[in-house]
Amino acid sequence: MNAILNEADIRTVEDGDEAAPILRVSGLKRHFDVSPPLLNRILERAPKQYLKAVDGIDFEIHKGETFGLVGESGCGKSTAARLAVGLYAPSAGAIEFAGTDIGPLNRRQMAPLRSRMQMIFQDPYASFNPRWRVRKIIAEPIRVFKLLKNDAEIEARVAELLTQVGLMPADGDKYPHEFSGGQRQRISIARALASNPDFIVCDEPTSALDVSVQAQILNLMRDLQRQYRLTYLFISHDLAVVFHISDRVGVMYLGAMVEQAPASELLRNPRHPYTRMLLDAIPDLEMSGRARTPVSGEVPSPISPPSGCTFHPRCPHANERCRAERPATIATDGGGQVACHGVEEGRI
């Protein structure tokens, strides 16, 4: 596929086709070569080393819904996010956006799809050009994708976007350093909306904000989702935030998807031991006295992950099968999926 894809060449998910997901990920892997230099390997007679950041995950996101992705630091959440919008090329597997496999596409071939997917980063200030005024920052996607014809239309659109995210049109004359963290995140959201996207990846967009500002940003994102029928991939290590905003939640551990289910079902009835440990780490404000098992141990190295189920060194239910055989993903009651021998065998 050498020619640039045209809009007519791309199969899209129509608004009325609710059965077709806007994003489908299957068998997705991303391995990074972290080997020492060739001379060192020759002298040490060492093989190449690969960091398995994402190691075979599957999930789907439908139009208008929010899919939350949670897990400890280093589990591969952010790598999965960058794969989903084409910033990384997959080592294996497929990423279908609106029916098109974007994995094999180069930069030019991605151009017709690029305006339909955007990303909100954890640190908005790091993603801004500090020498640009906010008006120019928000207008950049409009100009790059040639969505409007003249400067007057662009200025009006920027003013509209600033108003939609709770800022004033006059704020467009300021520089990023003149705003608070929450206001910068609002600017980041306005820039993401500028290209009229269908799908937005939110990579821990509230983790650097205090609780009151987090709530404002989350409510803003939900309002915009209802208004424009946006689809979110929401990544966070804060389970309370994820359950607040997500329709479905996936739990990642060491590059693998260990469980996914509707948010309410996962909160009420977690099946995988790792999911249970994450939920047990949330403070019990109701003082229920329920027995809790905190997360223990350290995350193994993704360069040399454990055999079998990668969670078995930290799992209180692990047996010999867990140590030797990687679990398959099975369906559970309530519309979820889990990869756990203990659940499959009825031990958990």
Buried (B, 14 or more C-beta within 10 A) or exposed (E): EEEEBEEEEBEBBEEEEEEBBBBBBBEBBBBBEEBEEEEEBEEEEEEEBBBBBBBBBBBBBBBBBBBBBBBBEBBBBBBBBBBBBBEBEBBEBBBBBBBBBBBEBEEEBBBBBBBBBBBBBBBBBEBBEEEBBBBEBBBBBBEEBEBBEEEEEBBEBBBEBBEBBBBEBEBBEBBBEEBEBBBBBBBBBBBBBBBBBBBBBBBBBBBBBEEEBBBBBBEBBBEBBEEBEBBBBBBBBBBEBBBBBBBBBBBBBBBBBBBBBBBBBBBEBBBBBBBBBBBBEEEEEEEEEEEEEEBEEEBBEBEEBBEBBBBBBBBEBBBEBBBEEBBEBBEBEEEBBBBBBBBBEEEB
